[in-house]
């Protein structure tokens, strides 16, 4: 390979890595902006006082992190299952296709059960800070925020 070709290849790699870094940085800023909007929305909708917000959001951040981890694990398990099939024409000796499908569904459903248990657990923790009524209302507020965000993103795509 000539020096010219190597130099061009090096420049292309450098440009590509800088582009990826800029994309990640831009996406990170977008994510932070969305999170800031979400916190403001939750604060407003639950009518949190500054003192309540100061106590509520550390608990919320723990909840959000655990929920994020759980959803990533579910996504990873789903991807693993979809790629863990035997090659075409080869039957697995471990179970029938229907049994494998059922066990996969149970595995994916177990993540949903874990998510519900996590929400129940954190509803109790939230209620210690903001009371039972607002702790229960939190999940509705969070859902409304997601719906508003989706609506906003769709309207931007249409423009």
BALOLUM-913878 format. One record per residue (C-alpha): residue number from 1; residue in three letters; x negated, y, z. Coordinates in Angstrom, 2 decimals. Each point is the difference from the previous one (the first is absolute). Layout:
NUM:ALA:X:Y:Z
...
% end
This chain:
1:UNK:0.00:0.00:0.00
2:UNK:-1.40:3.36:-0.98
3:UNK:-0.60:2.83:2.44
4:UNK:2.73:2.01:-1.71
5:UNK:2.55:-2.78:0.47
6:UNK:-0.97:-0.48:3.64
7:UNK:0.28:3.72:0.64
8:UNK:3.45:0.17:-1.62
9:UNK:1.12:-3.04:1.99
10:UNK:-1.27:1.57:3.23
11:UNK:1.80:3.28:-0.76
12:UNK:3.23:-1.87:-0.81
13:UNK:-0.21:-1.95:3.28
14:UNK:-0.68:3.18:1.94
15:UNK:2.92:1.79:-1.66
16:UNK:2.30:-2.96:0.69
17:UNK:-0.97:-0.18:3.68
18:UNK:0.47:3.76:0.44
19:UNK:3.42:-0.23:-1.65
20:UNK:1.01:-2.82:2.35
21:UNK:-1.23:1.97:3.01
22:UNK:1.95:3.08:-1.09
23:UNK:3.14:-2.11:-0.55
24:UNK:-0.32:-1.54:3.47
25:UNK:-0.55:3.43:1.57
26:UNK:3.03:1.45:-1.83
27:UNK:2.19:-2.96:1.03
28:UNK:-1.21:0.37:3.59
29:UNK:1.01:3.67:0.00
30:UNK:3.41:-0.92:-1.41
31:UNK:0.47:-2.64:2.67
32:UNK:-0.95:2.46:2.74
33:UNK:2.43:2.57:-1.40
34:UNK:2.81:-2.57:-0.03
35:UNK:-0.82:-1.05:3.57
36:UNK:0.07:3.64:1.12
37:UNK:3.41:0.45:-1.64
38:UNK:1.21:-3.19:1.68
39:UNK:-1.13:1.17:3.44
40:UNK:1.71:3.36:-0.51
41:UNK:3.18:-1.74:-1.18
42:UNK:0.04:-2.38:2.99
43:UNK:-0.66:2.85:2.43
44:UNK:2.82:2.08:-1.46
45:UNK:2.55:-2.81:-0.34
46:UNK:-0.60:-1.43:3.48
47:UNK:-0.18:3.54:1.43
48:UNK:-3.24:-0.77:1.82
49:UNK:-1.34:2.62:2.37
50:UNK:-3.75:0.68:-0.25
51:UNK:-0.53:-1.98:3.20
52:UNK:2.03:-2.95:-1.31
53:UNK:-1.80:0.12:-3.35
54:UNK:-3.34:-0.05:1.80
55:UNK:1.02:-3.22:1.77
56:UNK:1.98:-1.53:-2.88
57:UNK:-2.44:0.18:-2.91
58:UNK:-2.87:-2.02:1.52
59:UNK:2.51:-2.84:0.53
60:UNK:1.38:0.58:-3.51
61:UNK:-3.54:-0.17:-1.44
62:UNK:-0.54:-3.39:1.68
63:UNK:3.32:-1.22:-1.40
64:UNK:-0.79:1.31:-3.47
65:UNK:-3.43:-1.68:-0.02
66:UNK:1.43:-3.36:1.08
67:UNK:2.82:0.26:-2.52
68:UNK:-2.48:0.87:-2.78
69:UNK:-2.20:-2.99:0.95
70:UNK:2.99:-2.33:0.07
71:UNK:1.24:1.14:-3.41
72:UNK:-3.49:-0.41:-1.47
73:UNK:-0.21:-3.52:1.43
74:UNK:3.39:-0.82:-1.53
75:UNK:-1.10:1.36:-3.36
76:UNK:-3.27:-1.95:0.17
77:UNK:1.84:-3.21:0.93
78:UNK:2.40:0.50:-2.87
79:UNK:-2.87:0.53:-2.45
80:UNK:-1.87:-3.04:1.37
81:UNK:3.05:-2.20:-0.43
82:UNK:0.57:1.15:-3.56
83:UNK:-3.61:-0.82:-0.96
84:UNK:-0.28:-3.24:2.02
85:UNK:2.06:-2.08:-2.43
86:UNK:-1.50:-3.11:-1.61
87:UNK:-0.95:0.30:-3.68
88:UNK:2.71:-0.59:-2.58
89:UNK:0.82:-3.69:-0.38
90:UNK:-1.58:-0.94:3.34
91:UNK:2.30:-1.03:2.83
92:UNK:-1.00:0.66:3.58
93:UNK:0.03:-3.05:2.23
94:UNK:0.75:2.05:3.11
95:UNK:3.66:0.74:-0.68
96:UNK:2.66:0.29:-2.62
97:UNK:0.29:3.33:-1.82
98:UNK:3.22:0.76:1.86
99:UNK:-1.63:-0.72:3.40
100:UNK:-3.00:2.19:-0.88
101:UNK:2.35:2.80:-1.04
102:UNK:2.01:-0.32:3.22
103:UNK:-3.12:0.04:2.19
104:UNK:-1.28:3.10:-1.81
105:UNK:3.33:1.77:0.53
106:UNK:-0.08:-0.88:3.68
107:UNK:-3.51:1.35:0.24
108:UNK:1.00:3.28:-1.66
109:UNK:3.14:0.18:2.12
110:UNK:-2.10:-0.44:3.13
111:UNK:-1.58:3.37:-0.79
112:UNK:3.47:1.55:-0.09
113:UNK:0.74:-1.53:3.41
114:UNK:-3.28:1.41:1.33
115:UNK:0.94:3.43:-1.36
116:UNK:3.36:-0.10:1.78
117:UNK:-1.68:-1.09:3.24
118:UNK:-2.52:2.83:-0.37
119:UNK:2.82:2.51:-0.48
120:UNK:1.85:-1.32:3.06
121:UNK:-3.16:0.22:2.08
122:UNK:-0.74:3.54:-1.11
123:UNK:3.60:1.11:0.43
124:UNK:-0.52:-0.79:3.69
125:UNK:-3.29:1.92:0.06
126:UNK:1.58:2.95:-1.82
127:UNK:2.94:0.01:2.43
128:UNK:-2.41:0.45:2.92
129:UNK:-1.11:3.26:-1.61
130:UNK:3.11:1.41:-1.73
131:UNK:2.92:-1.98:1.40
132:UNK:2.02:-2.93:-1.33
133:UNK:2.25:1.92:-2.41
134:UNK:-2.79:1.82:-1.83
135:UNK:-2.20:-3.11:0.02
136:UNK:2.74:-1.88:-1.86
137:UNK:0.59:2.99:-2.28
138:UNK:-3.71:0.05:-0.92
139:UNK:0.32:-2.92:-2.41
140:UNK:2.88:1.69:-1.82
141:UNK:-2.00:3.23:-0.23
142:UNK:-2.99:-1.90:-1.37
143:UNK:2.22:-1.65:-2.63
144:UNK:1.49:3.36:-1.02
145:UNK:-3.50:1.41:-0.43
146:UNK:-0.94:-2.91:-2.30
147:UNK:3.18:0.50:-2.04
148:UNK:-0.67:3.75:-0.31
149:UNK:-3.60:-0.68:-1.04
150:UNK:1.07:-2.50:-2.66
151:UNK:2.61:2.43:-1.31
152:UNK:-2.62:2.78:-0.17
153:UNK:-2.52:-2.21:-1.81
154:UNK:2.61:-1.10:-2.55
155:UNK:1.03:3.58:-0.69
156:UNK:-3.66:0.93:-0.59
157:UNK:-0.38:-2.86:-2.48
158:UNK:3.02:1.22:-1.96
159:UNK:-1.47:3.49:-0.48
% end
